Amino acid sequence: MYTALRLQRKLKQRLRSGEAEIVVVTPDPYMTYQPFLPEAAAGSISPRHVVVPLRRVLAHCTIVVGEARRIDHAKRTATVTTLATGEDGTGAVEIPYDELVLAPGSVSRTLPVPGLADHGVGFKTIEEAIGLRNHVIEQMDIASATRDPAIRDAALTFVFIGGGYAGVEALAELEDMARYTSRYYHNIKAEDLKWILVEATGRILPEVGESMGRYAVRELRGRNIDVRLDTRLESCEDRIAVLSDGSRFPTRTLVWTAGVKPAPLLAATDLPLNARGRLVCTARLTIDGTEHAWAAGDAAAVPDLTAAEPGKETAPNAQHAVRQAKVLADNLVAAIDGRPLKDYRHSYAGSVASLGLHKGVAHVYGRRLKGYPAWLMHRMYHLSRVPTFNRKARVLAEWTLAALFKREIVSLGSLEHPRAEFQIAAGRRPRPDDDCQ
């Protein structure tokens, strides 16, 4: 989106005259600002304000809502399936191009853990974030109503796998929300909820530094969150989380945030990949050894020219991706005009992480912050980075209202099966896989 946005501005006259066309192929008609997913899950931000509609911000681009299944760069074509593909029976379409910008990002990196595919849930999309919020509140409803102690214990046990940004921030925000929600249940206390964070290495939040990582562990444990370091998930069959230290936790909620991997699309191209499956790129954001092909973001292995040791690549995070996108767009226009290209160079500024309402850690430009100042910096930084003034204003308004009024504690789990009530009224028993088509 950022690349297309900058190209749209740089090529304004050519787009108007028809000399140029920008085609954006995307499985979703919006861009998700992922750092706000934990707050959306906790109800601090409305879900619609976490996403940016592409048709609005990319008004001069052609938006194709579909998935690229294969890219044949030798022929300069992308094979794409759209929402209409299954309806009209015409099959996938081939979209020709002159210049290719490949930025499919990453997907959750799963491991062959027994039961994970059946009972785990990820935390990379707005749908997963809102579904998890609804699920947590529903588990509290189940625990409040059941007479079976085993079901109650499993319903109130929440296991998160992965101590990176996604896992820690999601757990911290949801724990905050659930603890607040418990005051409205006559038979559930905050201490009845069991929150477990499992991390395979010896530290969490490595991006904020070792000392801030230790502080985050102390902060979480001070809230009765069970943080288990140097521990792995061995199995979650039959809704029982079995850990490598021998612990067993019956649970109805298992959130998997243990890393990411490049999008599967990259394997369906004729472009060079490194050992980790990422596109081999130059510092100019061209794909190495390939003309008219560009890449940025999580899917691109870009040399880090600011690193002390040679051969190091830029980290697959938003801080680099957004800046790479702008350099990529400038270089693409320069290549079209026959001008020299510039190298991508950005020194890592630092990291901020939220640990729930009014709590956080930060390591920015060598300075370490914790508690309320870090939380405030976290909010200010991401408010400045979320795209469009419209979204900035709406998020700020919601934060202001949240400070004045009580949290929302409503579960809208029925959104996942919106036709169920009508089907019952029509005399048909709804199936779990029924959706609103």
Contacts in CASP RR format, 6 or more apart in sequence:
PFRMAT RR
TARGET T0000
AUTHOR 0000-0000-0000
METHOD contacts of the structure
MODEL  1
MYTALRLQRKLKQRLRSGEAEIVVVTPDPYMTYQPFLPEAAAGSISPRHV
VVPLRRVLAHCTIVVGEARRIDHAKRTATVTTLATGEDGTGAVEIPYDEL
VLAPGSVSRTLPVPGLADHGVGFKTIEEAIGLRNHVIEQMDIASATRDPA
IRDAALTFVFIGGGYAGVEALAELEDMARYTSRYYHNIKAEDLKWILVEA
TGRILPEVGESMGRYAVRELRGRNIDVRLDTRLESCEDRIAVLSDGSRFP
TRTLVWTAGVKPAPLLAATDLPLNARGRLVCTARLTIDGTEHAWAAGDAA
AVPDLTAAEPGKETAPNAQHAVRQAKVLADNLVAAIDGRPLKDYRHSYAG
SVASLGLHKGVAHVYGRRLKGYPAWLMHRMYHLSRVPTFNRKARVLAEWT
LAALFKREIVSLGSLEHPRAEFQIAAGRRPRPDDDCQ
1 24 0 8 1.000
1 31 0 8 1.000
1 52 0 8 1.000
1 54 0 8 1.000
1 57 0 8 1.000
1 58 0 8 1.000
1 325 0 8 1.000
1 387 0 8 1.000
2 321 0 8 1.000
2 322 0 8 1.000
2 325 0 8 1.000
2 326 0 8 1.000
2 329 0 8 1.000
2 387 0 8 1.000
3 101 0 8 1.000
3 103 0 8 1.000
3 296 0 8 1.000
3 325 0 8 1.000
3 326 0 8 1.000
3 328 0 8 1.000
3 329 0 8 1.000
3 332 0 8 1.000
4 22 0 8 1.000
4 24 0 8 1.000
4 58 0 8 1.000
4 61 0 8 1.000
4 101 0 8 1.000
5 57 0 8 1.000
5 58 0 8 1.000
5 387 0 8 1.000
6 325 0 8 1.000
6 326 0 8 1.000
6 329 0 8 1.000
6 330 0 8 1.000
7 22 0 8 1.000
7 329 0 8 1.000
7 332 0 8 1.000
7 333 0 8 1.000
8 15 0 8 1.000
8 22 0 8 1.000
8 58 0 8 1.000
8 59 0 8 1.000
8 60 0 8 1.000
8 61 0 8 1.000
10 329 0 8 1.000
10 330 0 8 1.000
10 333 0 8 1.000
11 20 0 8 1.000
11 22 0 8 1.000
11 333 0 8 1.000
12 60 0 8 1.000
14 20 0 8 1.000
15 21 0 8 1.000
15 22 0 8 1.000
15 60 0 8 1.000
16 60 0 8 1.000
21 62 0 8 1.000
22 58 0 8 1.000
22 60 0 8 1.000
22 61 0 8 1.000
22 62 0 8 1.000
23 61 0 8 1.000
23 62 0 8 1.000
23 64 0 8 1.000
23 95 0 8 1.000
23 97 0 8 1.000
24 54 0 8 1.000
24 58 0 8 1.000
24 61 0 8 1.000
24 62 0 8 1.000
24 63 0 8 1.000
24 64 0 8 1.000
25 64 0 8 1.000
25 66 0 8 1.000
25 67 0 8 1.000
25 68 0 8 1.000
25 78 0 8 1.000
25 80 0 8 1.000
25 95 0 8 1.000
26 54 0 8 1.000
26 63 0 8 1.000
26 64 0 8 1.000
26 65 0 8 1.000
26 66 0 8 1.000
27 65 0 8 1.000
27 66 0 8 1.000
27 67 0 8 1.000
28 65 0 8 1.000
29 53 0 8 1.000
29 54 0 8 1.000
29 55 0 8 1.000
29 63 0 8 1.000
29 65 0 8 1.000
30 51 0 8 1.000
30 52 0 8 1.000
30 53 0 8 1.000
30 54 0 8 1.000
31 51 0 8 1.000
31 52 0 8 1.000
31 54 0 8 1.000
31 387 0 8 1.000
32 50 0 8 1.000
32 51 0 8 1.000
32 125 0 8 1.000
32 126 0 8 1.000
33 50 0 8 1.000
33 51 0 8 1.000
33 52 0 8 1.000
33 382 0 8 1.000
33 385 0 8 1.000
33 386 0 8 1.000
33 387 0 8 1.000
33 391 0 8 1.000
34 124 0 8 1.000
34 318 0 8 1.000
35 165 0 8 1.000
35 318 0 8 1.000
35 382 0 8 1.000
35 385 0 8 1.000
36 45 0 8 1.000
36 49 0 8 1.000
36 50 0 8 1.000
36 382 0 8 1.000
36 386 0 8 1.000
36 395 0 8 1.000
37 50 0 8 1.000
37 123 0 8 1.000
37 124 0 8 1.000
37 125 0 8 1.000
37 126 0 8 1.000
37 128 0 8 1.000
37 129 0 8 1.000
37 166 0 8 1.000
37 170 0 8 1.000
38 129 0 8 1.000
38 166 0 8 1.000
38 169 0 8 1.000
38 170 0 8 1.000
38 172 0 8 1.000
38 173 0 8 1.000
38 174 0 8 1.000
38 354 0 8 1.000
39 45 0 8 1.000
39 173 0 8 1.000
39 354 0 8 1.000
40 46 0 8 1.000
40 47 0 8 1.000
40 50 0 8 1.000
40 126 0 8 1.000
40 129 0 8 1.000
40 130 0 8 1.000
40 133 0 8 1.000
41 123 0 8 1.000
41 129 0 8 1.000
41 130 0 8 1.000
41 131 0 8 1.000
41 132 0 8 1.000
41 133 0 8 1.000
41 170 0 8 1.000
41 173 0 8 1.000
41 174 0 8 1.000
41 177 0 8 1.000
42 133 0 8 1.000
42 173 0 8 1.000
42 174 0 8 1.000
42 176 0 8 1.000
42 177 0 8 1.000
42 356 0 8 1.000
43 133 0 8 1.000
43 177 0 8 1.000
43 407 0 8 1.000
43 408 0 8 1.000
44 173 0 8 1.000
44 357 0 8 1.000
44 398 0 8 1.000
44 399 0 8 1.000
44 402 0 8 1.000
45 395 0 8 1.000
45 398 0 8 1.000
45 399 0 8 1.000
46 394 0 8 1.000
46 398 0 8 1.000
47 126 0 8 1.000
47 129 0 8 1.000
47 130 0 8 1.000
49 391 0 8 1.000
49 394 0 8 1.000
49 395 0 8 1.000
49 398 0 8 1.000
50 126 0 8 1.000
50 129 0 8 1.000
51 126 0 8 1.000
52 387 0 8 1.000
52 388 0 8 1.000
52 391 0 8 1.000
54 61 0 8 1.000
54 63 0 8 1.000
55 63 0 8 1.000
57 387 0 8 1.000
57 388 0 8 1.000
64 80 0 8 1.000
64 82 0 8 1.000
64 95 0 8 1.000
65 82 0 8 1.000
65 83 0 8 1.000
66 80 0 8 1.000
66 81 0 8 1.000
66 82 0 8 1.000
66 83 0 8 1.000
67 80 0 8 1.000
67 81 0 8 1.000
67 265 0 8 1.000
68 78 0 8 1.000
68 79 0 8 1.000
68 80 0 8 1.000
68 104 0 8 1.000
68 265 0 8 1.000
69 79 0 8 1.000
69 80 0 8 1.000
69 81 0 8 1.000
69 92 0 8 1.000
69 265 0 8 1.000
69 268 0 8 1.000
70 78 0 8 1.000
70 79 0 8 1.000
70 268 0 8 1.000
70 269 0 8 1.000
71 77 0 8 1.000
71 78 0 8 1.000
71 79 0 8 1.000
71 100 0 8 1.000
71 102 0 8 1.000
71 265 0 8 1.000
71 268 0 8 1.000
71 269 0 8 1.000
71 270 0 8 1.000
71 271 0 8 1.000
72 78 0 8 1.000
72 79 0 8 1.000
72 269 0 8 1.000
72 270 0 8 1.000
73 100 0 8 1.000
73 269 0 8 1.000
73 270 0 8 1.000
73 271 0 8 1.000
73 290 0 8 1.000
73 292 0 8 1.000
73 293 0 8 1.000
74 270 0 8 1.000
76 96 0 8 1.000
76 97 0 8 1.000
76 98 0 8 1.000
76 100 0 8 1.000
76 292 0 8 1.000
77 94 0 8 1.000
77 95 0 8 1.000
77 96 0 8 1.000
77 97 0 8 1.000
78 94 0 8 1.000
78 95 0 8 1.000
78 97 0 8 1.000
78 100 0 8 1.000
79 92 0 8 1.000
79 93 0 8 1.000
79 94 0 8 1.000
79 95 0 8 1.000
80 92 0 8 1.000
80 93 0 8 1.000
80 94 0 8 1.000
80 95 0 8 1.000
81 91 0 8 1.000
81 92 0 8 1.000
81 93 0 8 1.000
82 93 0 8 1.000
84 90 0 8 1.000
85 91 0 8 1.000
85 92 0 8 1.000
85 93 0 8 1.000
98 292 0 8 1.000
99 292 0 8 1.000
99 293 0 8 1.000
99 294 0 8 1.000
99 332 0 8 1.000
99 335 0 8 1.000
99 336 0 8 1.000
100 292 0 8 1.000
100 293 0 8 1.000
100 294 0 8 1.000
101 294 0 8 1.000
101 295 0 8 1.000
101 296 0 8 1.000
101 328 0 8 1.000
101 332 0 8 1.000
102 265 0 8 1.000
102 266 0 8 1.000
102 269 0 8 1.000
102 271 0 8 1.000
102 279 0 8 1.000
102 287 0 8 1.000
102 293 0 8 1.000
102 294 0 8 1.000
102 295 0 8 1.000
102 299 0 8 1.000
102 300 0 8 1.000
103 295 0 8 1.000
103 296 0 8 1.000
103 297 0 8 1.000
103 299 0 8 1.000
103 300 0 8 1.000
103 321 0 8 1.000
103 325 0 8 1.000
104 262 0 8 1.000
104 263 0 8 1.000
104 265 0 8 1.000
104 266 0 8 1.000
104 299 0 8 1.000
105 262 0 8 1.000
105 263 0 8 1.000
105 297 0 8 1.000
105 298 0 8 1.000
105 299 0 8 1.000
106 260 0 8 1.000
106 261 0 8 1.000
106 262 0 8 1.000
106 263 0 8 1.000
106 298 0 8 1.000
106 299 0 8 1.000
106 316 0 8 1.000
107 124 0 8 1.000
107 260 0 8 1.000
107 261 0 8 1.000
107 262 0 8 1.000
107 263 0 8 1.000
107 264 0 8 1.000
108 122 0 8 1.000
108 124 0 8 1.000
108 256 0 8 1.000
108 257 0 8 1.000
108 259 0 8 1.000
108 260 0 8 1.000
108 261 0 8 1.000
109 258 0 8 1.000
109 259 0 8 1.000
109 260 0 8 1.000
109 261 0 8 1.000
110 116 0 8 1.000
110 117 0 8 1.000
110 256 0 8 1.000
111 258 0 8 1.000
113 233 0 8 1.000
113 234 0 8 1.000
113 235 0 8 1.000
113 236 0 8 1.000
114 235 0 8 1.000
114 236 0 8 1.000
114 237 0 8 1.000
115 235 0 8 1.000
115 236 0 8 1.000
115 237 0 8 1.000
116 233 0 8 1.000
116 236 0 8 1.000
116 254 0 8 1.000
116 256 0 8 1.000
118 237 0 8 1.000
119 236 0 8 1.000
119 239 0 8 1.000
119 254 0 8 1.000
120 236 0 8 1.000
120 254 0 8 1.000
120 255 0 8 1.000
120 256 0 8 1.000
121 128 0 8 1.000
121 131 0 8 1.000
121 132 0 8 1.000
121 135 0 8 1.000
121 253 0 8 1.000
121 254 0 8 1.000
121 255 0 8 1.000
121 256 0 8 1.000
122 128 0 8 1.000
122 255 0 8 1.000
122 256 0 8 1.000
122 257 0 8 1.000
123 129 0 8 1.000
123 132 0 8 1.000
123 166 0 8 1.000
123 167 0 8 1.000
123 170 0 8 1.000
123 255 0 8 1.000
123 256 0 8 1.000
123 257 0 8 1.000
124 166 0 8 1.000
124 260 0 8 1.000
129 170 0 8 1.000
130 412 0 8 1.000
130 415 0 8 1.000
131 413 0 8 1.000
131 416 0 8 1.000
132 170 0 8 1.000
132 174 0 8 1.000
132 253 0 8 1.000
132 255 0 8 1.000
133 174 0 8 1.000
133 177 0 8 1.000
133 411 0 8 1.000
134 411 0 8 1.000
134 412 0 8 1.000
134 413 0 8 1.000
134 415 0 8 1.000
134 416 0 8 1.000
135 253 0 8 1.000
135 413 0 8 1.000
136 158 0 8 1.000
136 174 0 8 1.000
136 177 0 8 1.000
136 178 0 8 1.000
136 253 0 8 1.000
137 178 0 8 1.000
137 181 0 8 1.000
137 409 0 8 1.000
137 410 0 8 1.000
137 411 0 8 1.000
138 411 0 8 1.000
138 413 0 8 1.000
139 155 0 8 1.000
139 156 0 8 1.000
139 158 0 8 1.000
139 252 0 8 1.000
139 253 0 8 1.000
140 155 0 8 1.000
140 156 0 8 1.000
140 178 0 8 1.000
140 181 0 8 1.000
140 182 0 8 1.000
140 185 0 8 1.000
140 188 0 8 1.000
141 411 0 8 1.000
142 151 0 8 1.000
142 152 0 8 1.000
142 155 0 8 1.000
142 252 0 8 1.000
143 151 0 8 1.000
143 152 0 8 1.000
143 155 0 8 1.000
143 156 0 8 1.000
143 188 0 8 1.000
143 192 0 8 1.000
144 185 0 8 1.000
144 186 0 8 1.000
144 187 0 8 1.000
144 188 0 8 1.000
146 152 0 8 1.000
146 155 0 8 1.000
150 250 0 8 1.000
153 194 0 8 1.000
153 250 0 8 1.000
154 239 0 8 1.000
154 250 0 8 1.000
154 251 0 8 1.000
154 252 0 8 1.000
155 252 0 8 1.000
156 188 0 8 1.000
156 192 0 8 1.000
156 193 0 8 1.000
156 194 0 8 1.000
157 194 0 8 1.000
157 196 0 8 1.000
157 249 0 8 1.000
157 250 0 8 1.000
157 251 0 8 1.000
157 252 0 8 1.000
157 253 0 8 1.000
158 171 0 8 1.000
158 174 0 8 1.000
158 175 0 8 1.000
158 178 0 8 1.000
158 193 0 8 1.000
158 194 0 8 1.000
158 195 0 8 1.000
158 196 0 8 1.000
158 251 0 8 1.000
158 253 0 8 1.000
158 255 0 8 1.000
159 196 0 8 1.000
159 198 0 8 1.000
159 233 0 8 1.000
159 236 0 8 1.000
159 241 0 8 1.000
159 249 0 8 1.000
159 251 0 8 1.000
159 253 0 8 1.000
159 254 0 8 1.000
159 255 0 8 1.000
160 167 0 8 1.000
160 170 0 8 1.000
160 171 0 8 1.000
160 195 0 8 1.000
160 196 0 8 1.000
160 197 0 8 1.000
160 198 0 8 1.000
160 255 0 8 1.000
160 257 0 8 1.000
161 198 0 8 1.000
161 233 0 8 1.000
161 254 0 8 1.000
161 255 0 8 1.000
161 256 0 8 1.000
161 257 0 8 1.000
161 258 0 8 1.000
162 197 0 8 1.000
162 198 0 8 1.000
162 199 0 8 1.000
162 200 0 8 1.000
162 204 0 8 1.000
162 256 0 8 1.000
162 257 0 8 1.000
162 258 0 8 1.000
162 259 0 8 1.000
163 197 0 8 1.000
163 199 0 8 1.000
163 204 0 8 1.000
163 205 0 8 1.000
163 257 0 8 1.000
163 258 0 8 1.000
164 199 0 8 1.000
164 204 0 8 1.000
164 205 0 8 1.000
164 206 0 8 1.000
164 207 0 8 1.000
164 257 0 8 1.000
164 259 0 8 1.000
165 205 0 8 1.000
165 207 0 8 1.000
165 351 0 8 1.000
165 353 0 8 1.000
166 257 0 8 1.000
166 259 0 8 1.000
167 197 0 8 1.000
167 255 0 8 1.000
167 257 0 8 1.000
168 197 0 8 1.000
168 204 0 8 1.000
168 205 0 8 1.000
168 216 0 8 1.000
168 220 0 8 1.000
168 353 0 8 1.000
168 355 0 8 1.000
169 353 0 8 1.000
169 354 0 8 1.000
169 355 0 8 1.000
169 356 0 8 1.000
170 255 0 8 1.000
170 257 0 8 1.000
171 195 0 8 1.000
171 197 0 8 1.000
171 220 0 8 1.000
171 225 0 8 1.000
171 255 0 8 1.000
172 220 0 8 1.000
172 354 0 8 1.000
172 355 0 8 1.000
172 356 0 8 1.000
172 359 0 8 1.000
173 354 0 8 1.000
173 356 0 8 1.000
173 357 0 8 1.000
175 193 0 8 1.000
175 195 0 8 1.000
175 223 0 8 1.000
175 225 0 8 1.000
175 356 0 8 1.000
176 356 0 8 1.000
176 357 0 8 1.000
177 407 0 8 1.000
177 409 0 8 1.000
178 193 0 8 1.000
179 190 0 8 1.000
179 193 0 8 1.000
180 407 0 8 1.000
180 409 0 8 1.000
181 407 0 8 1.000
181 409 0 8 1.000
182 188 0 8 1.000
182 189 0 8 1.000
182 190 0 8 1.000
182 192 0 8 1.000
182 193 0 8 1.000
183 190 0 8 1.000
184 409 0 8 1.000
191 224 0 8 1.000
194 226 0 8 1.000
194 249 0 8 1.000
195 224 0 8 1.000
195 225 0 8 1.000
195 226 0 8 1.000
196 225 0 8 1.000
196 226 0 8 1.000
196 228 0 8 1.000
196 241 0 8 1.000
196 249 0 8 1.000
197 204 0 8 1.000
197 220 0 8 1.000
197 225 0 8 1.000
197 226 0 8 1.000
197 227 0 8 1.000
197 228 0 8 1.000
198 228 0 8 1.000
198 231 0 8 1.000
198 232 0 8 1.000
198 233 0 8 1.000
198 243 0 8 1.000
199 227 0 8 1.000
199 228 0 8 1.000
199 229 0 8 1.000
199 230 0 8 1.000
199 231 0 8 1.000
200 230 0 8 1.000
200 231 0 8 1.000
200 232 0 8 1.000
200 258 0 8 1.000
201 229 0 8 1.000
201 230 0 8 1.000
202 229 0 8 1.000
202 230 0 8 1.000
203 210 0 8 1.000
203 213 0 8 1.000
203 214 0 8 1.000
203 217 0 8 1.000
203 229 0 8 1.000
204 213 0 8 1.000
204 216 0 8 1.000
204 217 0 8 1.000
204 227 0 8 1.000
204 229 0 8 1.000
205 212 0 8 1.000
205 213 0 8 1.000
205 216 0 8 1.000
205 351 0 8 1.000
205 353 0 8 1.000
205 361 0 8 1.000
206 213 0 8 1.000
207 317 0 8 1.000
207 350 0 8 1.000
207 351 0 8 1.000
207 353 0 8 1.000
207 363 0 8 1.000
208 216 0 8 1.000
208 350 0 8 1.000
208 351 0 8 1.000
208 352 0 8 1.000
208 353 0 8 1.000
208 361 0 8 1.000
208 362 0 8 1.000
208 363 0 8 1.000
208 368 0 8 1.000
209 363 0 8 1.000
211 368 0 8 1.000
212 361 0 8 1.000
212 362 0 8 1.000
212 363 0 8 1.000
212 368 0 8 1.000
212 370 0 8 1.000
213 361 0 8 1.000
215 361 0 8 1.000
215 370 0 8 1.000
216 353 0 8 1.000
216 355 0 8 1.000
216 360 0 8 1.000
216 361 0 8 1.000
217 227 0 8 1.000
217 229 0 8 1.000
219 355 0 8 1.000
219 359 0 8 1.000
219 360 0 8 1.000
219 361 0 8 1.000
219 370 0 8 1.000
219 371 0 8 1.000
220 227 0 8 1.000
220 355 0 8 1.000
221 227 0 8 1.000
228 243 0 8 1.000
228 245 0 8 1.000
228 247 0 8 1.000
231 243 0 8 1.000
231 244 0 8 1.000
231 245 0 8 1.000
232 243 0 8 1.000
232 244 0 8 1.000
233 241 0 8 1.000
233 242 0 8 1.000
233 243 0 8 1.000
233 244 0 8 1.000
233 254 0 8 1.000
234 242 0 8 1.000
234 243 0 8 1.000
234 244 0 8 1.000
234 246 0 8 1.000
235 241 0 8 1.000
235 242 0 8 1.000
236 242 0 8 1.000
236 251 0 8 1.000
236 254 0 8 1.000
239 250 0 8 1.000
239 251 0 8 1.000
239 252 0 8 1.000
240 248 0 8 1.000
240 249 0 8 1.000
240 250 0 8 1.000
240 251 0 8 1.000
241 248 0 8 1.000
241 249 0 8 1.000
241 250 0 8 1.000
241 251 0 8 1.000
241 254 0 8 1.000
242 248 0 8 1.000
243 249 0 8 1.000
260 298 0 8 1.000
260 316 0 8 1.000
261 276 0 8 1.000
261 277 0 8 1.000
262 276 0 8 1.000
262 277 0 8 1.000
262 278 0 8 1.000
262 279 0 8 1.000
262 298 0 8 1.000
262 299 0 8 1.000
263 298 0 8 1.000
263 299 0 8 1.000
266 273 0 8 1.000
266 277 0 8 1.000
266 278 0 8 1.000
266 279 0 8 1.000
266 299 0 8 1.000
267 273 0 8 1.000
267 277 0 8 1.000
271 279 0 8 1.000
271 287 0 8 1.000
271 290 0 8 1.000
271 293 0 8 1.000
272 279 0 8 1.000
272 280 0 8 1.000
272 287 0 8 1.000
272 288 0 8 1.000
272 289 0 8 1.000
272 290 0 8 1.000
273 279 0 8 1.000
273 280 0 8 1.000
274 280 0 8 1.000
274 301 0 8 1.000
276 301 0 8 1.000
278 298 0 8 1.000
278 299 0 8 1.000
278 300 0 8 1.000
278 301 0 8 1.000
278 316 0 8 1.000
279 287 0 8 1.000
279 295 0 8 1.000
279 299 0 8 1.000
279 300 0 8 1.000
279 301 0 8 1.000
280 287 0 8 1.000
280 288 0 8 1.000
280 301 0 8 1.000
281 287 0 8 1.000
281 288 0 8 1.000
281 295 0 8 1.000
281 296 0 8 1.000
281 300 0 8 1.000
281 301 0 8 1.000
281 302 0 8 1.000
281 303 0 8 1.000
282 288 0 8 1.000
282 302 0 8 1.000
282 303 0 8 1.000
283 302 0 8 1.000
283 303 0 8 1.000
283 305 0 8 1.000
283 343 0 8 1.000
283 344 0 8 1.000
283 345 0 8 1.000
284 331 0 8 1.000
284 341 0 8 1.000
284 342 0 8 1.000
284 343 0 8 1.000
284 344 0 8 1.000
285 294 0 8 1.000
285 295 0 8 1.000
285 296 0 8 1.000
285 300 0 8 1.000
285 302 0 8 1.000
285 324 0 8 1.000
285 327 0 8 1.000
285 328 0 8 1.000
285 331 0 8 1.000
285 344 0 8 1.000
286 293 0 8 1.000
286 294 0 8 1.000
286 331 0 8 1.000
286 341 0 8 1.000
287 293 0 8 1.000
287 294 0 8 1.000
287 295 0 8 1.000
294 328 0 8 1.000
294 331 0 8 1.000
294 332 0 8 1.000
295 328 0 8 1.000
296 302 0 8 1.000
296 321 0 8 1.000
296 324 0 8 1.000
296 325 0 8 1.000
296 328 0 8 1.000
297 316 0 8 1.000
297 320 0 8 1.000
297 321 0 8 1.000
297 324 0 8 1.000
297 325 0 8 1.000
298 316 0 8 1.000
298 317 0 8 1.000
298 321 0 8 1.000
300 324 0 8 1.000
301 313 0 8 1.000
302 313 0 8 1.000
302 314 0 8 1.000
302 320 0 8 1.000
302 324 0 8 1.000
302 344 0 8 1.000
303 311 0 8 1.000
303 312 0 8 1.000
303 313 0 8 1.000
303 314 0 8 1.000
304 311 0 8 1.000
304 312 0 8 1.000
304 313 0 8 1.000
304 314 0 8 1.000
305 343 0 8 1.000
305 344 0 8 1.000
305 345 0 8 1.000
306 345 0 8 1.000
306 346 0 8 1.000
306 347 0 8 1.000
306 348 0 8 1.000
314 320 0 8 1.000
314 324 0 8 1.000
314 344 0 8 1.000
314 346 0 8 1.000
315 348 0 8 1.000
318 385 0 8 1.000
319 346 0 8 1.000
319 348 0 8 1.000
319 349 0 8 1.000
319 350 0 8 1.000
320 346 0 8 1.000
322 385 0 8 1.000
323 344 0 8 1.000
323 346 0 8 1.000
324 344 0 8 1.000
327 342 0 8 1.000
327 344 0 8 1.000
328 344 0 8 1.000
330 342 0 8 1.000
331 341 0 8 1.000
331 342 0 8 1.000
334 340 0 8 1.000
334 341 0 8 1.000
334 342 0 8 1.000
335 341 0 8 1.000
349 364 0 8 1.000
349 365 0 8 1.000
350 362 0 8 1.000
350 363 0 8 1.000
350 364 0 8 1.000
350 365 0 8 1.000
350 366 0 8 1.000
351 362 0 8 1.000
351 363 0 8 1.000
351 364 0 8 1.000
352 360 0 8 1.000
352 361 0 8 1.000
352 362 0 8 1.000
352 364 0 8 1.000
352 374 0 8 1.000
352 377 0 8 1.000
352 378 0 8 1.000
352 381 0 8 1.000
352 382 0 8 1.000
353 360 0 8 1.000
353 361 0 8 1.000
353 362 0 8 1.000
353 374 0 8 1.000
353 378 0 8 1.000
354 360 0 8 1.000
354 375 0 8 1.000
354 378 0 8 1.000
354 379 0 8 1.000
355 361 0 8 1.000
355 371 0 8 1.000
355 375 0 8 1.000
356 375 0 8 1.000
357 375 0 8 1.000
358 371 0 8 1.000
358 372 0 8 1.000
358 375 0 8 1.000
359 371 0 8 1.000
359 372 0 8 1.000
359 374 0 8 1.000
359 375 0 8 1.000
360 370 0 8 1.000
360 371 0 8 1.000
360 372 0 8 1.000
360 374 0 8 1.000
360 375 0 8 1.000
360 378 0 8 1.000
361 368 0 8 1.000
361 369 0 8 1.000
361 370 0 8 1.000
361 371 0 8 1.000
361 374 0 8 1.000
362 368 0 8 1.000
362 369 0 8 1.000
362 370 0 8 1.000
362 373 0 8 1.000
362 374 0 8 1.000
362 377 0 8 1.000
362 378 0 8 1.000
363 369 0 8 1.000
364 377 0 8 1.000
369 377 0 8 1.000
379 399 0 8 1.000
383 392 0 8 1.000
383 395 0 8 1.000
383 396 0 8 1.000
384 392 0 8 1.000
386 392 0 8 1.000
386 395 0 8 1.000
414 420 0 8 1.000
414 421 0 8 1.000
417 430 0 8 1.000
417 432 0 8 1.000
417 434 0 8 1.000
417 435 0 8 1.000
418 436 0 8 1.000
419 430 0 8 1.000
419 434 0 8 1.000
419 435 0 8 1.000
419 436 0 8 1.000
420 430 0 8 1.000
420 434 0 8 1.000
423 429 0 8 1.000
423 430 0 8 1.000
423 434 0 8 1.000
424 430 0 8 1.000
END
